[in-house]
Amino acid sequence: MLHIVNKAPPHSALDRCLRYSNGSQAIILLIEDGVYAAVVGTEWAQQLLDSGATIWVLEPDVEARGIGGRIEPGIGRVDFSGFVELCCQHHPIQSWY
């Protein structure tokens, strides 16, 4: 299942996503302000990594927010084509907002 999160912590979207995602079977894509959850050294980034899910951030949103050099190394990056590919490969898709 692909989970898409577009809100920054401490908004409850990521918290709900982590609560309902299914560990290693889950794919979590952070978009828009959700990319702030992937910043190195934050509690949220650690929770994402500890979840067992595969974590991605949308690179254009990371760059637009000026945090390109601050994303946790264990978190992957995708461009818009990669976003579409994730949506095509994983069903169902749950958006958290």
C-alpha positions as CSV (number, residue, x, y, z in Angstrom):
1,M,0.0,0.0,0.0
2,L,1.2,3.5,-0.8
3,H,0.6,6.1,1.8
4,I,1.0,9.8,0.7
5,V,1.5,12.4,3.5
6,N,1.4,16.1,2.6
7,K,1.3,17.8,6.1
8,A,4.3,18.6,8.3
9,P,4.5,17.4,11.8
10,P,3.2,17.9,14.4
11,H,0.0,17.8,12.2
12,S,-1.7,14.4,12.9
13,A,-1.5,13.2,9.3
14,L,1.9,11.5,9.7
15,D,1.0,10.1,13.1
16,R,-2.2,8.5,11.7
17,C,-0.3,7.2,8.7
18,L,2.3,5.5,10.9
19,R,-0.3,4.1,13.2
20,Y,-2.2,2.5,10.3
21,S,0.6,1.6,7.9
22,N,1.7,-2.0,7.8
23,G,5.4,-2.0,8.6
24,S,7.7,-3.4,5.9
25,Q,4.8,-3.8,3.4
26,A,4.1,-0.1,3.5
27,I,5.5,2.6,1.2
28,I,5.3,6.1,2.5
29,L,5.7,9.1,0.2
30,L,6.2,12.5,1.8
31,I,5.1,15.4,-0.4
32,E,4.5,19.2,0.0
33,D,5.1,20.2,3.7
34,G,5.2,16.5,4.6
35,V,8.9,16.4,3.5
36,Y,9.8,18.3,6.7
37,A,9.3,15.0,8.6
38,A,12.4,13.6,6.8
39,V,14.8,16.1,8.2
40,V,17.9,14.5,9.8
41,G,17.9,14.2,13.6
42,T,14.2,14.9,14.1
43,E,11.9,12.6,16.1
44,W,9.7,12.2,13.0
45,A,12.5,11.1,10.8
46,Q,13.5,8.5,13.3
47,Q,9.9,7.2,13.7
48,L,9.7,6.9,9.9
49,L,12.9,4.9,9.8
50,D,11.8,2.7,12.7
51,S,8.5,2.0,11.1
52,G,10.0,-0.6,8.7
53,A,8.2,1.0,5.8
54,T,10.0,2.2,2.6
55,I,10.2,6.0,2.8
56,W,10.4,8.4,-0.1
57,V,10.3,12.2,-0.4
58,L,9.3,14.2,-3.4
59,E,12.6,15.9,-4.5
60,P,11.0,19.0,-6.0
61,D,9.2,19.7,-2.7
62,V,12.4,19.1,-0.8
63,E,14.3,21.6,-3.0
64,A,11.5,24.1,-2.9
65,R,11.7,24.2,0.9
66,G,15.5,24.5,0.8
67,I,16.2,21.3,2.8
68,G,17.9,19.3,0.1
69,G,21.0,18.7,2.2
70,R,19.1,17.9,5.4
71,I,17.1,14.8,4.4
72,E,17.8,11.6,6.5
73,P,20.2,9.4,4.4
74,G,18.0,6.3,4.7
75,I,15.1,8.1,3.0
76,G,14.8,7.8,-0.8
77,R,14.1,10.7,-3.2
78,V,11.8,10.6,-6.3
79,D,11.0,13.2,-8.9
80,F,7.6,13.6,-10.5
81,S,8.1,10.6,-12.8
82,G,9.0,8.5,-9.8
83,F,5.9,9.7,-8.0
84,V,3.8,8.5,-10.9
85,E,5.6,5.2,-11.0
86,L,5.0,4.6,-7.2
87,C,1.3,5.3,-7.8
88,C,1.2,2.8,-10.7
89,Q,3.1,0.1,-8.8
90,H,1.3,0.2,-5.4
91,H,-2.4,-0.3,-4.7
92,P,-4.3,0.8,-2.9
93,I,-3.2,4.4,-2.3
94,Q,-4.1,6.2,0.9
95,S,-3.6,10.0,1.2
96,W,-3.2,11.5,4.6
97,Y,-4.0,15.2,5.0
